[in-house]
Amino acid sequence: MNAATGKTHLDTPRGAAPARLLESLPMRFLAIWIALAAILLLGAVFLPRSIQFSSIQSILPFAAFLTLAAQGQALVIMARGIDLSVPAIVTLSSTVLLAVSGGTEGNSLLAILVALAAAMLVGAVNGFFIAVLRMNALIVTLAVGAIVTGLTLSFRQALPAEANVPAALADFGGGRTLGISNPFWIALVVTVLATLVLRKTVIGRKFEAVGANPAAARAAGIETMRFQAGAYISAALLYGIMAVLISGFIRNPTLEVGAPYLLAPIAAAVLGATSINGGIGSMIAILGAALFLTQLGQQLRLFGLETSYQMIIQGIAIAIGMWLSGWWEQRR
């Protein structure tokens, strides 16, 4: 609060943020796009086929899945938390989708809604224990993830091994519009909507305030508990959307469908310059980070590097991103 004016941070116009924050934000979120341009340029020089339109098309669905998972993780990180239950939520939503739909068109919409509701229910459980009971986010989400995984495994045993998603969903998940993967279009829409909510609404401004300084937010009359719990529920909704899309893409999702999304979303969120101290994040930058990681992985494979070397290089890229994140924090 400003002692002279009696105004809080939330009373400040959107364009009147502190000067030092304004100075750091553009470059903070622009860095990942510069990195993406750099690896595309390297690909053009050393591996031209990696930037052919067909090659770019092939990675867009995977970039879309990572974008949605990373944006959900970013919401949690912005609220000063962490979510290790992502794989469990994705697998649960996928399994519920298969069970409710039965592979038939008539139940498609109901199956999608129930799958999203199941994801949000797990997010609400995480939010309750973390925001209301003040338990450690790392421990809670790890424990909840383990319990959900066990329940999903038990539930999945009752389904046929060859269970498929409805044909229309499969056609959408694996299809393209204007030459671009349908899941990627969905990721773009979610990115725009999430950006508008965070940047242009009172709810978004309050959410950022809660993450940046919970004590100050409480002093300003903001119900921090509601926003912290809401971060986990909103994140779970994004995981659920991703689960529906990836299930349609692969048609017959298994219990391993969520496995790749334990650490990758955290890496993308960090590379997208989400503040590990809460409050600051950009859904657009996270989209760039997902594209960067997906393109990097493809170029390393096309170079013919062994998996061990691919992991080392990707780890180095993530470490650099972590270092940059810490450097940005020191400038705040």
Secondary structure, 3 states (H helix, E strand, C coil): CCCCCCCCHHHCCHHHCCHHHHHHHHHHHHHHHHHHHHHHHHHHHHCHHHHCHHHHHHHHHHHHHHHHHHHHHHHHHHCCCCCCCHHHHHHHHHHHHHHHHCCCHHHHHHHHHHHHHHHHHHHHHHHHHHHHCCCCHHHHHHHHHHHHHHHHHHHHCCCCCCCCCCHHHHHHHHCEECCEEHHHHHHHHHHHHHHHHHHHCHHHHHHHHHHHCHHHHHHCCCCHHHHHHHHHHHHHHHHHHHHHHHHHHHCCCCCCCCHHHCCHHHHHHHHCCCCCCCCCCCHHHHHHHHHHHHHHHHHHHHCCCCHHHHHHHHHHHHHHHHHHHHHHHHHC
